Amino acid sequence: MAEDTIELNGLQKSAALIITLGTEASSHILKYCSDDEIEQLTLEILRMGTVPAKIKETVVQECYQMSFVSEGVASGGAEYARDMLARTMGNQKAQELLERVKMRSQGVPFDFLNDADPAQLANSIKNEHPQTISLIISHLKASVAAGVIANLDETLQGEVASRIAVMDRVSPGVIKEVEAGMKTKLSSLLTQDYTTSGGVQSLVTILHQVDRSTEKVIMDALDEAQPQVAEEVRQKMFVFENVVTLDDRSIQRILRDVDTKDLILALKGASEEVRSLIFRNMSKRAAQLLKEDLAITGPVRLRNVEEAQQRIVNVIRQLEAAEEIVISRGGDDVVM
């Protein structure tokens, strides 16, 4: 570490001060920090190791209310971090946080695969167990994950998507084992991290990037294997505020099938952008009447607003299924 704090950022200075103060005093300070702040400090302490006397003096001076500590070198590192955290939050939680921070310091799982060609990556992992494929895909950037899943066989697409949707937390040991296999196959390895993998939202993000035909194959497979999960995915695929992504012709078609009472309730909780879009696609007279209805409608429960918005979303989904409107997707979707 440098002999002064000129090149240290605020986090590094804080970590140096925490090391300088010792575990007992530091544990009292950390009680006023959030879990995220504690995790960031712990990560920096692990990286820092030892703090020379010059830096100790400088960071203490910057705190004004503290006096100089004795000369010598204060030590950070894993043992210091473990003792400090144990005094702050207890042994078990401290150990869990320290393990998470250690793994975080080593990188993000499968990040090296984000630079790979999706088609080649799909070909490399297609013979792996579907759960392994799901784990890998759920860690990739959405655009890369979409390319990989689109290049898998249709039967495998559905099974992988289903597993991603129900996947939750994955242990570091499992991730490490999978990464070891990828190292053998792709000559690259990234160390493990405790991370939340997959889940419905992860699948939704991927589906937003694929073309319509790939999405249909996946959703059909989900309908057959896990209908409840399929419905949850659909609920998240298009939310009411997404109407701003639709063209004027689609909005006009939707308004023909929407109940006026639902529209009033839905707009009570809508953004100005959504309201303007709706008003713009109505006649001047109809828009004026709707504005007046909104003005005289008193407070409404959020639940009622959300239910009305969902009924309108259901109308939109039905019109899309009937191919009367088009919701833009990623991939090869082209609107002529």
N, C-alpha and C positions, 0 to 999 in steps of 0.2 A: 504494500500500500504506500502511496506517496507520503512524504513527510509533512504535508500541510493539507488543509481542507479545500484548497482552491478548486480542485477538480472533483470534489465530492458533491453529489446532489443532496437534496434535503433528506431523502430516505437513507442514504448512506451516512449522513451526519447523525441522524436519529439512531441508527443501528450502532454507530460508534459510541454515542452517549449511553445507550442501554448497556453496552458491554462495559463501559467505564464505571458505571454506577454499581455494578454487581447485581447478582440475581435477586437478592432480598429487596433492595430499593426498586429495581426494575419491575418486579412482580406487582408492586403497588401501582406503578405508573400504567402498566398494561391493563389493569382492571378498568381503566377509563377509555380503552381503545376498543374498536369494533373487531369482530373476528377477522374481517378482511385486512384490517390494518395490522393486527397481530401476525397474520400469515405473511404479509409483505415484509414486516420487520424481521421475522424469523428467517425467511429466505435470504435476506440481506446479511444477517448475522452468520448464517452458514457459509456464505460466500466470503465474508470478511476475514474470519479467522482471528488474527491478532491486531491490536491497535497500538501503534507506537505512542510514546509519551507526548510528543509534540502535538499529535492529533487529539489526544485525550485533553490536553490543556486548552486547545483551541475550541473544541466543541463545548467544553464546560463554560468557557468564557462567554460563548454565544448565548448561553442560557441565563446569564446575568445573575440570577439569584443563587447560583451554586458557587462554592469555593473550589479552588484547585484540588485535585486529587494527588496522591503521592506519585512520585516518579516510578518508572518501570513499564512493563508491558502487560496490558490486560488481554486476556485470551477469549475469543469467541469460539465458534465451531459448534459441533453437534452436542458435546457435553454441556456447554454453557447454555445452549438453546433448550435442551431437555430440562435442566434444572430450573431455568427461568420460567418456562411454560408450566412445569409441574407446580411451582409456587403460585402461579396465576390461576390455573384452571383445573388442577388435579392431575394425577398421574395418567389415568386412562385417556382423557381428552387430549392431554399434552402429547402422548405418544401417537395418537391418531393424527393430530395436526402436524407433528414433526415428520411422520412418514409421508403425509400428503405433500408437505413442502419439499422434502428431499426429492420426491419423484417429480414434482413440478420443476425443480431446478435442473432436471435432466432433460426436459423438453416435452413436447406434445406428441402423444402416440400417433404413429402413421403419417406424420406431417410430411415425411420424405416422399410419400406416394402421391402427394398433391401435384407434383411436377411430372408425373408419369402420364403417358398417353392412356386415356380411359379404355379404349378398345384393347390395347395390349395388356393393361392391368386386368381387365375382365377375363381375357384369355388365360392369364397366368393363375387366376384364383378360381376359375370356374369349376375345377374338380375338387376344391376344398369342401369341407362340410358346410352346409348352408348357414349354420350358426357362426362359423368362422368368417364366412363371406359377409354376413350381416354385421359382425363386429367391426371388420375392416371398413366397410362402406359407411357405417354410422359415424366414423371418426373423420371422414374426408370432407373437404369443402363441398357445399351443395352442388356446385356446377360439375365438379369432378365425380361426385357420387352419382349424379344423374347420368353422366356419360357411361359410367361403369355398369349401372343397373340396366341401362338401355341396351347394352351389348351382351347381356346374359340371355340364355334361352328363356322363352316365355314361361315355361313351367317353373324354372328356377327364379325368375323375377318375382312371381307371386309368393313363393315360399320365403325368399329373402326379405321381401317387403313385410310379410307377416311377422317375421322374427324381429325385424327392426322396430316395428310398432309396439311390441310387447316387451322389448328389452329394457332393463333398468340399469342399476349400477353394476359394474363389472370389476372384479378384484384385480389388483396389480399383477398377481401371479398368472392369471389367465391371459391378460394382455401381454405380459412378458413372454409367455409361451408362444402366442401367436406371432409376436414380433420376431421371435427367434426363428420361426419357420420362414417368415418373409426374408430374414437375413440370408438364410440358406438359398432361398429361391431367387432373391433380387439383389443380393450382395449389399444390403443396407440394413441398418438396425437403429431404432430409436427406443430409448429406455421407457419404462412404464410410467403411468400416471394414474392416480385414482380419478376417475372421471365418470360423469353420467353419460351413458351410451344409448343411442337409439331413442325409442319412445315414439309416440304418435306424432309429436311436433317435428321430430327429426325426419320421419317419413313424409310429412306434409311438405317440409322444406325441399326435400328431394323431388317430390312429385311436381312442385312448382317449376322445376327446371327441365322436366322431360316432355316429350311431345305427347299429343293427345292419345295416339294409339297405344303407346307404352303405358300411359296412365290407365287406360281402359283395361288393358290386360291385367295390370296389378290390382285394380279395384274389383274386377270380376273374380280374381283369385281370392281376395280378401272377403268378398261377399259370401263365397262358398265356404271358406275355412273359418273365418271369424267375423260374422256379420256385425256384431256389436262394435268391434274395432273399426270395421269398414265405415260404419255410420259416424263414428267419432272422427275419423279422418275426413269424411265429407263435410262435417260441421266446421272443421278448421280450414278446409280448402278454400272456402270463399265466405268471408264475413261481410256484414252489412256495409262497413266503410269501404270495402273493395268496389262498390258500385262506381267509384270515381274512375276506375280503369275501363269502364264500358263506354262504347260510343253512343252518340245521341240516339241513333236509330234503335239500339237495344234498350236504352232507357225508356223511350216512348212505347216500345212493345211491352216492356215490363209493367209500366203504369196502367196499361189497359186491363191487366189481370190482378192488380193489387187492390185490396179493400181500402177505401178512403180512411176508415178508422185506424187501420194498421199503419197507414202512411203517416197520419198525424202523430200517433204514438212514437213511431220509429224516428221521425224527424225531431221529436223533443230531445232526443239524446244524440243527435247527429251533429257533425261538424258543419261549419259554414260552407265548406267546399261541397259537401254532399247536398246541403240545402240548395245552394246556388245551382248545382247541376240539375236537381229535380225541378226547380222553378223554371229553369231555362227550357226544359223540354215539355212544358205545359203551355196551354194557351194563356194569354194575359189574364183573362177572366178567371180561369181555373186556378192559376197561380195566386191571384189576389185573394180568392176565397180560401185557399189553403193557408195563406199567411194570416188571414183573419181568424181562422179556426185555431191556428197555433197560438195566436195572441190571447185568445179568450180561454184556452184550455189551461186549467190550473195545474198545480204540481201533480206528478204521476210517479208511481213506484218504479224504481229502476228495473225490477223484475218484469213489469208489464212492458216497459220500453224494449227490453231485450227479447221478450217473447214475440213482440210485434216485428222487430227487425228480423228475427229468425224465420217468421212466416213469410216475409218478403224474400229472404234468401232462398227459402224452399221453392217459391215461385220461380226465382231465377234459375235454380237447378233444374226444375221441370222444363223450363223453356229451352235450356241448353241441351237437355237430353232429347228434346223433340227437334233439335237443330234449328230452332227459330231465332236464337241469338248465339253469339260466339263469345266465349270467355278466352282471352288470349293466354296461351301457355308458352313454355319455353320450347326448346328443341326445334322440330321441323314444322311447327304450326305456321301456316301462312293464311292470311285473310285476304281474299281477292275482292 
